[in-house]
């Protein structure tokens, strides 16, 4: 049964406020915006809270990640977040910004109206601040066995060739960076992530089902033929709305469902 | 899914701005529940009809009251919305209209159709 409320230990309290530091000229910055950031300190034993940081926009890069790093540099170095590539390819800085899941490095501050509210990816165990525990998410990814299965003997110096058309079937699939924005945006995943694989794992399963070089499509479909693993998708489409790479997991899941029916009608 | 983790659960419904597609999905579920309740209402109507004039009169009295009419109005909207959105789901099942723009447009169309059909039904009857 879906739990709509947060557990008692997860209810978010109001935290501290940090004013912007003086700029290089020693003056109070005039053009500031408020970043409201979810904080959780596992050492304190206290409930999570939201701290408010005033950030000088005249001396800040354009993206939300720039703002967060400026906060870390100048206001509170203890803010914890994952980040790496700062160009939308590593998927590390996935978080809930302004009510939607996306990458902090590709989300422009200017695109957000009002205060910039930042939370960890939804409905996940929080390790610290914006860092959530994605172990279960990765286990689900591993469970679809995301590697090529092909027993055919090929000379070591030969490639397994595809036609242009066969290769095109992988467009919209191989680009997934496993940031978890889609799965953790899905209400069905929130209520059933113990059994439902979620959009990211399903998209990656289909990435191999659709691959002309993979010989295990039937076995992969057999594995997904389950009331929960696949069919908890109710086409809510939060996944497609959230995907920072512009992919369409909802459509991909529909393709898997369609393949399920087609093979039964054979 | 029960939460037996000592660590906090990050906020979900509390902070997520649900897109139109998600709101319509909730409405589909809610109207489905209303239809189930409506079935009980239909059974009551049939049972009242089968058990004589006085029971029929009391049932008819309730459904003719403002509250009864409001209930029936809600049921009519639920029926039309669930029906129209069901057709939208059938299109999705054959892989049509699953891009963001298409899903938004069909969502607005379904809401509009449900409202128009509901109003028409109440104007005609």
Interface residues (C-beta under 8 A of the other chain):
Chain A: X3 X4 X6 X7 X9 X10 X12 X38 X40 X42 X47 X48 X96 X98 X99 X100 X117 X119 X120 X121 X122 X123 X124 X125 X126 X127 X132 X133 X185 X187 X190 X191 X192 X193 X194 X234 X235 X236 X237 X238 X240 X241 X248 X250 X251 X254 X255 X257 X258
Chain B: X1 X2 X3 X5 X6 X7 X8 X9 X10 X11 X12 X13 X14 X15 X16 X17 X18 X19 X21 X22 X25 X89 X92 X93 X94 X95 X98 X99 X100 X103
